[in-house]
Amino acid sequence: MGLGDNVFAWRTTPIQSSEIPGLVYRDRTETKEFGWGYCENKTPIEIEIYASTIEEIRGYIADLEKAVFTDDKWGNLAMYSDLNINEVVIEQKENIFVASQIILTVTYRTVFGDPYTKA
């Protein structure tokens, strides 16, 4: 539906109407659980979707869910992904609708003491 044309990491300035539809993502605080020789990492990613109508927002959320679960292991880099779309908050700011509080959590393992090597 064209959402992928305007994707921004850690965007701090307001989305303009010419950038609709748009998506902003931010990684949040990663958690780590240590095991025998490995570290299980959980990285939550906060997602905001911007659109012109609530109906478009719903369609983009469905597209996001389909994209994540088409390959929830990210080309075998992750163990699995969780997409929390139950707490979506939709706000209207002038003629732009924004859906926020969508959290994608990616879980993966690395070698203990080496965050660059997959376990």
N, C-alpha and C positions, 0 to 999 in steps of 0.2 A: 504493500500500500504506500510505499515511498518513505516510510519512516527512516530507513537507513541512509537517506540522503543528507540528513542533518544530525549527526551524532557528535556530542561534545563531552569530553572528559573534564570533570571538575570546573564546569562553566560557572563563572561568578557574576557575569553581567546578564541582564534580562534577555530572554529570547525575544526576537523581533518577529513581527507578523510575516516577514519575508522568509523566515526560517522555520515556518510551520509546514508540515509536521516536523517535530524535533524531539530528540531524546538526550537527556543529560545523565551521566552516571558518575558515581563517586565510590571508591572503595572505602570501607569503614575499617574499624579496628579488627585485625585478624586475631583469631585465637589459635593456640597451639596445645596439643596434647602429646606428651612424649611416651613412646613405647620402646621396646627392645630394638634399638638400632634405627628407629624411624621417628618422624614427627608428623602427626596428623594435623594439617592446617585447614582452618575454615575461614574463608574470606567472604564477608558479606559485601554486596555491591548494591548501593542505593540507586534506584532508577526513577527518573521523572520523565513523563511523556507529555508533550505539548501538542495540542491539536485545535481545530476550529470548532468542533462540536463534541458533545458527550458521546454520540454514536461513533465518531471516529476514534475517540479514546478507547472505547470498548473493543473496537476492531483491532487497534494497535496492541492492546493488552493480549488479545487472542493470538495475534501474530507473534508477539514476544514469547508467549507460552509455547507455541508450536516450534519456534526456532530453538529455544533452550532444550526442549525435550526431543528434538530431532537428533541431537548429539549432546546429551547431558554430561558426557565424559570429556568434552572438548578435545576430540581427536586423541583420546586415551591419555590426556595429560592429567585429568582429574578422576577421582573415584566416582563422584556423583554430584549433582546439583539439586538444590531445592529452590523453588520459586514461590515466594509468599505474596500472593495477590489478593489475599483476604482483607487486608487493611487499606485498600485504596481510598485515598481522599481526593475528591475532585473539586477544584476551585476555579472560579472564573475571575480573570483579571482583564478587564476591558473586553476585547473580542477574542481572547485566548483562554482556552481551557487547559488546565494542567492536572495530571494524575500523579500523585506522589505516594510515598511510603510503600513502594514496590521494592521488595528486597530479594535479590538473587544471592544465594550462598553457594559457593563452590568449595567442595572438600577434596583435598588432595594430600598425598604423602610425599615427604622428602626424607633424605638420609639425615639421621640425627647429626646436628652440627654443620650441615651443608644444605642451606635452603635452595641451592641451585640444581641439586641432583635429585631426580625422581626416585622414590623408593618403591 
